């Protein structure tokens, strides 16, 4: 390339020597990332601005997986986030989640590649992992966009003096509807009573009473279809110019939720009975440490909070400068993430304590609902009975939409084609029984599949690419090599950590139930098929390349395990760019 003489540095061989030459070559740079050229100060400044935008986007993406009000697909695990749960949660974070987070940031920043093309630098035979990530992202889009459509329906319904889920005189209400917080002294709560918030969610928004189950889903809900169309329009205009627009969007979607959380935390602390929820949240129950379920849930929660294996961390890191301190980014983002989770627990449990006080029940009884039901029934009902209910309802559901948008925009930056196809996949979620489909995807399509994919990813990087070479790459970027702790985690602890979760899921499959509908056995088989449909790409791609590559089996294996050298900018050019 004329005028672009760059020194090629080849990673050290067995002798430990570095080899270099000066061919006319360029470093493979992702579109929108900083290029190592003699540019003006303004372009250098724009590079730093884009880097900050990418960090905010990564923080917002992680926040949506972690924060209980964020409506993530592991939001149901919040009910264990009390007392003794903090110990396994922190252990899983230190020895599993943070090392995986650090590994993906370093891989993306060094190789400047996405979730598919990066495998030509690591181990070509594992390229199927990239395709599996794309399919998982398709399922995540199905889930998140549906939840955002529900939240948008609630947001639009909040622009009225009396929130519609506070009364029992609406067309969708039944004789069992009981407004126990009303001023009528004759109202009493019985076993057959249903709150107006629950009936609004189940009978007006989801309309699940019109569908007997997965075997008969019903017709399309035009209200949810319009809400989903509006969500897709927002996502499209957020990414239609790539980083230029999405980078600005994340400034709002990643910071606004923190402001809302602070407001809800202050408001929740002033509610009557809030102390009951705080005591329930912090009071340890050490007997739970003997339960395997708690450790499984702790591992799953910290894993999904940080979000490795979704392709987003690789995409964000690929826009970073070559010498960006991704080690610091990993530690800071993970710490903020865990702190946000802890504070979010107070936001949730102060309101649960308030609801327990109003219902005159125990907090554990009020907290029996989890997942989206926690947001759209319990929390919505609590907000409706606060002073200035309309204001708090608007900012709360706007926060849910912001968090969903941040996650969706982040994923779409690296997997645009998948989000185009997601438009077709979302049709089943818009029908009367769509909530049953969403629940099935929540339990089977994303969680176990992405854990399996990341297990294969860490095996490919640590055992095939080699921890020694990976640490040399990190040293070239940062000036120091990862310590013994990180090496042991990548080689042994993380694979065992992930294998433990996979084995536990297979040994103790979840009992899927939504409202009064118990999923039949055939739906469990269907769920496993949906989960396998993503990571089946890994062995399928291996077999495909073994059959199409010419040569003996030994020769083919050597070819498919060879890593293409990543062309790195010369030391001189890197130093000049760093000084600018």
C-alpha positions in Angstrom: 0.0 0.0 0.0 1.7 3.2 -1.1 2.8 5.5 1.8 1.9 2.9 4.5 5.1 1.1 5.3 4.5 -0.8 8.5 6.9 -3.1 10.3 5.5 -6.6 10.8 6.2 -8.1 14.1 5.7 -11.9 14.4 5.0 -13.3 17.9 8.0 -15.1 19.5 8.7 -18.6 18.5 10.0 -21.3 20.8 13.4 -19.6 20.9 11.8 -16.5 22.4 13.1 -14.2 19.7 11.0 -11.5 18.0 11.2 -11.3 14.2 10.3 -8.2 12.2 10.5 -7.0 8.7 9.2 -3.9 6.8 6.8 -5.0 4.1 4.2 -2.7 2.7 1.3 -3.8 4.7 -1.5 -2.5 7.0 -2.8 -3.6 10.3 -6.3 -5.0 10.0 -8.4 -2.3 11.6 -12.1 -2.5 12.2 -14.3 0.1 10.6 -14.6 3.0 12.9 -11.6 2.0 15.1 -8.5 4.2 15.5 -6.1 3.7 12.6 -2.4 3.9 13.2 -1.6 6.6 10.7 -0.3 10.1 10.8 -3.6 11.9 11.3 -4.6 15.3 12.6 -5.3 16.1 16.3 -9.0 16.3 15.6 -9.2 12.7 14.3 -7.1 11.6 17.2 -9.6 13.3 19.5 -12.5 11.6 17.8 -10.8 8.3 18.4 -10.8 9.0 22.1 -14.4 10.0 22.0 -15.4 6.8 20.2 -13.4 4.8 22.7 -15.4 6.4 25.6 -18.6 5.7 23.8 -17.7 2.1 23.4 -16.9 1.8 27.1 -20.3 3.4 28.0 -22.0 0.9 25.6 -20.2 -2.0 27.2 -21.2 -0.8 30.6 -24.8 -0.4 29.6 -24.8 -3.8 27.9 -23.5 -5.4 31.1 -26.0 -3.4 33.2 -29.0 -4.8 31.4 -27.9 -8.4 32.1 -27.2 -7.7 35.8 -29.7 -5.3 37.2 -32.8 -6.9 38.5 -35.1 -4.1 37.3 -33.4 -4.4 33.9 -35.7 -7.4 33.0 -32.8 -9.6 31.9 -33.6 -13.3 31.3 -31.8 -14.2 34.5 -33.8 -11.7 36.5 -35.6 -14.6 38.2 -32.4 -15.3 40.2 -32.8 -12.2 42.3 -34.9 -14.1 44.8 -31.7 -15.9 45.9 -29.7 -12.6 46.1 -30.1 -12.4 49.9 -27.6 -12.8 52.7 -25.6 -16.0 52.1 -26.0 -15.7 48.4 -23.4 -12.9 48.3 -20.6 -15.3 49.2 -21.0 -17.7 46.2 -21.8 -14.7 44.0 -18.5 -13.0 44.8 -16.5 -16.3 44.5 -18.0 -16.9 41.1 -17.3 -13.3 40.0 -13.6 -13.5 41.0 -12.8 -16.9 39.6 -15.2 -17.1 36.7 -16.9 -13.9 35.4 -14.2 -11.3 35.6 -11.4 -13.6 34.0 -13.8 -14.3 31.0 -14.7 -10.7 30.7 -11.0 -9.7 30.6 -10.2 -12.4 28.1 -12.8 -11.3 25.6 -11.8 -7.6 25.9 -8.2 -8.5 25.2 -9.0 -10.8 22.3 -11.2 -8.2 20.6 -8.7 -5.4 21.1 -5.7 -7.3 19.9 -7.2 -9.0 16.8 -9.6 -6.2 15.7 -12.2 -8.8 14.7 -15.7 -9.7 15.3 -17.1 -13.0 16.7 -16.7 -14.9 13.4 -13.6 -13.5 11.7 -11.6 -13.6 14.9 -11.3 -17.4 14.8 -8.9 -17.3 11.8 -6.4 -15.8 14.2 -7.1 -18.2 17.1 -8.0 -21.6 15.7 -9.9 -21.9 12.4 -11.6 -25.1 13.2 -13.5 -23.4 16.0 -15.1 -20.8 13.6 -18.5 -22.4 14.3 -18.4 -20.7 17.7 -18.9 -17.4 15.8 -22.0 -18.7 14.0 -23.4 -20.1 17.2 -23.1 -16.6 18.8 -25.1 -15.2 15.9 -27.9 -17.6 16.5 -27.9 -16.9 20.2 -28.1 -13.2 19.5 -31.1 -13.9 17.3 -32.8 -15.5 20.3 -31.8 -12.7 22.6 -33.3 -10.2 20.2 -36.5 -12.2 20.3 -36.6 -12.0 24.0 -35.5 -8.4 24.6 -37.6 -6.8 21.9 -40.7 -8.5 23.2 -40.0 -7.3 26.7 -39.5 -3.8 25.4 -42.8 -4.0 23.5 -44.5 -4.9 26.8 -42.8 -2.0 28.6 -43.7 0.4 25.8 -47.4 -0.6 26.3 -47.1 0.1 30.0 -45.3 3.4 29.3 -48.1 4.6 26.9 -50.7 3.5 29.4 -49.0 5.6 32.1 -49.9 8.9 30.6 -53.2 9.3 32.4 -54.1 10.6 35.9 -55.3 7.2 37.2 -53.1 4.3 36.1 -55.2 1.5 34.5 -53.8 -1.3 36.7 -55.0 0.3 39.9 -58.8 -0.2 39.6 -61.1 -3.2 39.1 -63.8 -1.5 37.0 -62.2 -2.1 33.6 -63.5 -4.2 30.8 -60.7 -6.9 31.3 -61.3 -7.3 35.0 -63.0 -10.4 36.5 -65.1 -10.8 39.7 -62.0 -12.0 41.5 -60.2 -8.7 41.1 -59.5 -7.3 44.5 -58.1 -3.8 45.1 -56.9 -4.5 48.7 -55.2 -1.0 48.9 -58.5 0.8 48.4 -60.2 2.9 51.0 -63.1 0.4 51.2 -62.9 -1.3 54.6 -65.0 -4.2 53.4 -62.3 -5.4 51.0 -60.3 -8.5 52.1 -57.6 -10.6 50.4 -58.5 -14.3 49.9 -56.8 -17.2 48.1 -58.9 -16.5 45.0 -58.2 -12.8 45.0 -56.3 -11.3 42.0 -54.8 -7.8 42.1 -55.8 -5.3 39.4 -52.1 -5.1 38.3 -51.9 -8.8 37.7 -55.2 -8.8 35.6 -53.9 -5.8 33.6 -50.7 -7.7 32.8 -52.2 -11.1 32.0 -55.6 -10.2 30.5 -55.0 -6.8 28.8 -51.3 -6.7 27.8 -50.6 -10.4 27.3 -54.1 -11.7 26.9 -53.0 -15.2 27.9 -56.6 -16.1 28.9 -57.4 -16.3 25.2 -54.8 -19.1 24.7 -54.9 -22.4 26.5 -51.2 -23.1 26.0 -48.5 -23.7 23.5 -50.6 -26.1 21.5 -53.1 -23.3 20.7 -51.5 -19.8 20.7 -54.3 -17.7 19.2 -54.3 -14.6 17.0 -51.9 -11.7 16.8 -52.3 -8.8 19.2 -52.3 -5.7 17.1 -51.4 -3.4 20.1 -48.2 -5.3 20.8 -47.5 -5.5 17.0 -47.6 -1.7 16.9 -45.4 -1.4 20.0 -42.9 -3.8 18.5 -42.8 -1.9 15.2 -42.0 1.3 17.1 -39.2 -0.4 19.0 -37.7 -1.7 15.7 -37.9 1.8 14.3 -35.9 3.2 17.2 -33.3 0.5 17.0 -32.9 1.0 13.2 -32.3 4.7 13.5 -30.0 4.1 16.4 -27.6 2.0 14.3 -28.3 3.1 10.7 -25.0 5.0 10.6 -23.1 2.6 12.7 -20.9 3.9 15.5 -21.7 7.5 14.6 -25.3 7.2 15.8 -25.1 4.2 18.2 -22.2 5.8 20.0 -24.3 8.8 20.8 -27.3 6.7 21.8 -25.4 4.8 24.5 -24.6 8.1 26.3 -28.3 8.2 27.1 -29.2 4.6 27.4 -26.2 3.8 29.7 -26.5 6.8 32.1 -30.3 7.4 32.3 -30.9 4.1 34.1 -28.5 5.1 36.9 -30.4 8.3 37.5 -33.7 6.4 37.6 -32.2 3.8 40.0 -31.1 6.6 42.3 -34.6 8.2 42.3 -36.3 4.9 42.9 -33.8 4.0 45.7 -34.5 7.3 47.5 -38.3 6.9 47.0 -38.2 3.3 48.1 -36.3 4.0 51.3 -39.0 6.5 52.4 -41.9 4.0 51.9 -43.6 2.5 55.0 -42.3 -1.1 55.6 -39.2 -0.6 53.4 -37.1 -1.8 56.3 -38.7 -5.2 56.2 -37.5 -5.7 52.6 -34.0 -4.5 53.6 -33.8 -7.0 56.5 -35.0 -9.8 54.2 -32.4 -8.8 51.7 -29.4 -8.7 54.0 -30.3 -11.4 56.5 -28.1 -14.5 55.8 -29.5 -17.9 55.6 -26.4 -20.1 55.8 -28.3 -23.3 55.3 -28.8 -22.3 51.6 -25.0 -22.6 51.1 -25.5 -26.4 51.3 -27.9 -26.2 48.4 -26.4 -26.9 44.9 -29.1 -24.7 43.4 -27.8 -21.6 45.1 -24.3 -22.1 43.7 -25.7 -22.8 40.3 -27.8 -19.6 40.4 -24.8 -17.6 41.6 -22.6 -18.8 38.8 -25.4 -18.2 36.2 -26.1 -14.7 37.6 -22.6 -13.4 37.5 -22.0 -15.0 34.1 -25.0 -13.3 32.5 -24.3 -10.1 34.3 -21.0 -9.5 32.6 -22.1 -11.0 29.3 -19.1 -12.8 27.7 -20.0 -15.1 24.8 -22.5 -12.7 23.2 -20.1 -11.1 20.7 -20.6 -7.7 22.1 -17.4 -7.5 24.2 -15.4 -8.5 21.2 -17.1 -5.9 19.0 -16.7 -3.1 21.5 -13.0 -3.9 22.2 -12.2 -4.0 18.5 -12.8 -0.2 18.4 -10.3 0.4 21.2 -6.8 1.8 20.6 -4.2 -0.9 20.4 -2.6 0.2 23.7 -5.9 0.8 25.6 -5.7 -0.6 29.1 -8.3 -3.3 28.7 -7.1 -4.8 32.0 -8.3 -1.7 33.8 -11.5 -1.6 31.8 -12.3 -5.2 32.8 -11.7 -4.5 36.5 -13.6 -1.2 36.6 -16.6 -2.3 34.5 -16.9 -5.5 36.5 -16.7 -3.7 39.8 -19.3 -1.1 38.8 -21.4 -4.0 37.5 -21.4 -5.9 40.8 -21.9 -2.7 42.8 -24.9 -1.8 40.6 -26.4 -5.3 41.3 -26.0 -4.8 45.1 -27.6 -1.4 45.0 -30.4 -2.6 42.7 -31.2 -5.2 45.4 -32.2 -2.3 47.7 -34.3 -0.7 45.0 -36.2 -4.0 44.6 -36.5 -5.1 48.2 -37.5 -1.8 49.7 -40.6 -1.9 47.4 -41.2 -5.5 48.3 -41.1 -4.6 51.9 -43.6 -1.9 51.2 -45.9 -4.3 49.4 -45.6 -6.8 52.3 -46.6 -4.1 54.7 -49.6 -3.1 52.6 -50.8 -6.7 52.1 -49.9 -7.7 55.7 -47.9 -10.7 54.4 -44.3 -11.8 54.6 -41.8 -10.5 52.2 -41.1 -14.0 51.0 -44.7 -14.4 50.0 -44.8 -11.1 48.1 -41.4 -12.0 46.4 -42.7 -15.3 45.0 -43.0 -13.8 41.5 -39.8 -13.5 39.4 -38.8 -12.5 35.9 -41.0 -10.1 34.0 -43.8 -10.7 36.4 -41.7 -9.0 39.1 -41.6 -5.8 37.0 -45.0 -5.7 35.4 -47.0 -6.9 38.4 -45.3 -6.4 41.8 -43.3 -3.3 41.0 -45.9 -1.7 38.8 -48.5 -2.3 41.5 -46.2 -0.7 44.1 -45.6 2.4 41.9 -49.3 2.8 41.3 -50.0 3.2 45.0 -47.2 5.7 45.6 -47.8 9.5 45.6 -47.0 10.9 42.1 -47.6 7.5 40.7 -47.8 8.7 37.1 -44.3 10.2 37.2 -42.7 7.2 38.8 -44.4 4.8 36.3 -43.2 6.9 33.3 -39.6 7.0 34.4 -39.5 3.3 35.5 -40.9 1.9 32.3 -38.8 4.3 30.3 -35.7 2.9 32.1 -36.7 -0.6 31.1 -36.9 0.4 27.5 -33.6 2.3 27.7 -31.9 -0.8 29.1 -33.4 -3.0 26.5 -32.4 -0.6 23.7 -28.8 -0.4 25.0 -28.5 -4.2 25.0 -30.2 -4.5 21.6 -28.1 -1.7 20.0 -24.9 -3.2 21.4 -25.7 -6.6 20.0 -26.8 -5.2 16.6 -23.4 -3.5 16.1 -21.7 -6.8 15.7 -24.6 -8.9 14.5 -26.7 -6.7 12.2 -27.9 -9.6 10.0 -29.3 -11.5 12.9 -31.4 -8.5 14.0 -32.8 -8.2 10.5 -33.9 -11.9 10.7 -35.2 -11.3 14.2 -38.1 -9.3 12.7 -39.5 -12.6 11.3 -38.8 -14.6 14.4 -40.7 -12.2 16.7 -44.1 -13.0 15.2 -44.9 -15.8 17.7 -44.4 -13.4 20.6 -47.1 -11.1 19.4 -49.9 -13.6 19.5 -52.2 -14.2 22.5 -50.1 -17.0 23.9 -46.8 -15.3 23.0 -45.9 -15.2 26.7 -45.7 -19.0 26.7 -43.2 -18.9 23.8 -41.1 -16.1 25.5 -40.9 -18.2 28.7 -39.7 -21.2 26.7 -37.0 -19.2 25.1 -36.0 -17.6 28.4 -35.4 -21.0 30.0 -33.7 -22.9 27.1 -32.7 -20.8 24.1 -30.2 -18.4 25.6 -28.8 -19.4 29.0 -27.5 -23.0 28.6 -26.5 -22.4 25.0 -24.3 -19.4 25.6 -22.7 -21.1 28.6 -21.8 -24.0 26.3 -20.4 -21.7 23.7 -18.2 -19.8 26.1 -17.0 -23.1 27.5 -15.8 -24.0 24.0 -14.4 -20.5 23.5 -12.2 -20.6 26.6 -11.0 -24.1 25.7 -10.1 -22.9 22.2 -8.2 -19.9 23.5 -6.5 -21.5 26.5 -5.7 -25.0 25.2 -5.5 -24.6 21.4 -4.3 -21.0 20.9 -2.3 -21.3 24.0 -2.2 -19.3 27.2 1.5 -18.5 26.7 0.8 -16.9 23.3 -2.3 -15.1 24.5 -0.4 -13.6 27.4 2.3 -12.5 25.0 -0.4 -10.7 23.0 -1.6 -8.9 26.1 2.0 -8.0 27.0 2.5 -6.5 23.6 -0.6 -4.3 24.0 -0.3 -3.3 27.7 3.4 -3.7 28.5 2.8 -6.3 31.1 1.8 -9.9 31.1 -1.2 -11.3 33.0 -0.3 -12.9 36.3 -0.5 -16.4 37.5 -4.0 -15.9 38.8 -5.4 -15.1 35.4 -3.5 -17.9 33.7 -4.8 -20.5 36.2 -8.4 -19.2 35.8 -8.3 -19.3 32.0 -6.7 -22.8 31.8 -8.5 -24.6 34.6 -10.9 -22.7 36.9 -13.1 -21.1 34.1 -13.6 -24.3 32.2 -14.5 -26.2 35.4 -16.7 -23.3 36.4 -18.6 -23.4 33.1 -18.7 -27.2 32.9 -20.2 -27.2 36.4 -23.1 -25.0 35.3 -23.7 -27.1 32.1 -23.7 -30.4 34.1 -26.0 -28.9 36.7 -28.5 -27.7 34.1 -28.6 -31.2 32.5 -28.9 -32.9 35.8 -31.5 -30.6 37.2 -33.5 -29.2 34.3 -35.8 -26.3 35.2 -39.5 -26.9 35.9 -41.1 -24.4 33.5 -44.3 -22.9 34.6 -46.0 -19.6 33.7 -49.0 -18.4 35.8 -51.3 -21.5 36.0 -49.9 -23.2 32.9 -47.6 -26.1 33.5 -45.5 -26.9 30.4 -46.0 -30.5 29.3 -43.1 -32.9 28.7 -42.9 -32.3 24.9 -42.1 -28.7 25.5 -39.0 -29.7 27.5 -37.8 -31.7 24.4 -38.6 -28.7 22.2 -36.7 -26.5 24.6 -33.6 -28.7 24.4 -33.8 -28.7 20.6 -34.0 -24.9 20.5 -30.9 -24.7 22.8 -28.9 -27.2 20.8 -29.8 -25.4 17.5 -27.2 -22.7 18.3 -24.0 -24.5 19.5 -24.6 -27.4 17.1 -22.8 -25.1 14.6 -19.5 -25.8 16.3 -19.3 -29.6 15.6 -21.1 -29.1 12.3 -18.5 -26.6 11.1 -15.7 -28.9 12.3 -17.0 -31.8 10.3 -17.6 -29.6 7.3 -14.0 -28.4 7.1 -12.6 -31.9 7.8 -14.5 -33.2 4.8 -13.8 -30.3 2.4 -10.1 -29.8 3.2 -7.9 -32.0 1.1 -5.1 -34.1 2.6 -4.6 -36.8 5.2 -6.3 -36.5 8.5 -3.1 -35.4 10.1 -2.4 -32.8 7.5 -6.0 -31.5 7.6 -5.9 -31.3 11.4 -2.6 -29.3 11.2 -4.1 -26.9 8.6 -7.3 -26.3 10.6 -5.4 -25.6 13.8 -2.9 -23.2 12.3 -3.3 -19.6 13.4 -3.0 -16.8 10.9 -0.5 -14.2 12.1 -2.0 -11.0 13.3 -0.2 -8.1 11.7 0.7 -5.6 14.4 1.7 -2.0 13.8 5.4 -1.3 14.2 6.7 -0.1 17.5 7.7 3.2 16.0 4.3 4.0 14.6 2.6 2.9 17.8 4.8 5.1 19.9 4.2 8.1 17.6 0.4 7.6 17.7 0.5 7.2 21.5 2.5 10.5 21.9 0.0 12.3 19.7 
